[in-house]
Amino acid sequence: MKPELTAKPRLATGVRLNERTQQPRMLLTPEHALRLSGPSLEIAQLCDGKHTVQQIAVKLLALYPKAEPQRVTNDLLGYLELLHTQHAIEY
């Protein structure tokens, strides 16, 4: 299920970003670890329960100004849906 633009995604209970400052950054869930880099890392860091999906999309567009806005939003929604199905985030 794709999230609404007003949803405020947050890391699920028991999920955390590893604390290492060097690469690779990982999203650690009870079942597995997901390697994060580029936009996926930026998205995971913004899944704090404070930012809406729309706010995350705006921040991504600021970081990647040459990207087409609708594609950024669609890719974001798809990635959040993937994280949700893997029990890494909640809305």
KAQUIQUI-V625460 format. One record per residue. RES is the residue in three letters. SS is DSSP state (~ for helix, > for strand, _ for the rest). D_FIRST is the distance of its C-alpha to the first C-alpha in Angstrom with 1 decimal. Layout:
RES,SS,D_FIRST
RES,SS,D_FIRST
This chain:
MET,_,0.0
LYS,_,3.8
PRO,_,6.4
GLU,_,9.3
LEU,_,12.5
THR,_,14.2
ALA,_,12.1
LYS,_,14.4
PRO,_,13.0
ARG,>,15.6
LEU,>,16.6
ALA,_,15.9
THR,_,19.2
GLY,_,21.4
VAL,_,19.8
ARG,>,22.2
LEU,>,23.4
ASN,_,26.7
GLU,_,29.7
ARG,_,31.4
THR,_,32.2
GLN,_,32.9
GLN,_,30.6
PRO,_,28.6
ARG,>,26.2
MET,>,23.8
LEU,>,20.8
LEU,>,21.9
THR,_,19.7
PRO,_,21.4
GLU,_,20.5
HIS,_,21.1
ALA,>,21.8
LEU,>,20.1
ARG,>,22.6
LEU,>,21.9
SER,_,23.9
GLY,_,23.9
PRO,~,20.7
SER,~,18.7
LEU,~,21.3
GLU,~,21.4
ILE,~,17.6
ALA,~,17.9
GLN,~,21.1
LEU,~,19.5
CYS,_,16.7
ASP,>,19.4
GLY,_,18.0
LYS,_,20.3
HIS,_,18.8
THR,_,16.2
VAL,~,13.8
GLN,~,16.4
GLN,~,19.2
ILE,~,17.9
ALA,~,17.8
VAL,~,21.3
LYS,~,22.6
LEU,~,21.4
LEU,~,23.2
ALA,~,26.2
LEU,~,26.3
TYR,_,25.8
PRO,_,27.6
LYS,_,28.1
ALA,_,24.5
GLU,_,23.2
PRO,~,21.1
GLN,~,18.4
ARG,~,18.0
VAL,~,17.8
THR,~,15.0
ASN,~,13.1
ASP,~,13.9
LEU,~,13.0
LEU,~,9.4
GLY,~,9.2
TYR,~,11.2
LEU,~,9.4
GLU,~,6.2
LEU,~,9.1
LEU,~,10.8
HIS,~,8.3
THR,~,8.4
GLN,_,12.1
HIS,_,12.5
ALA,_,14.0
ILE,>,12.5
GLU,>,11.5
TYR,_,10.9
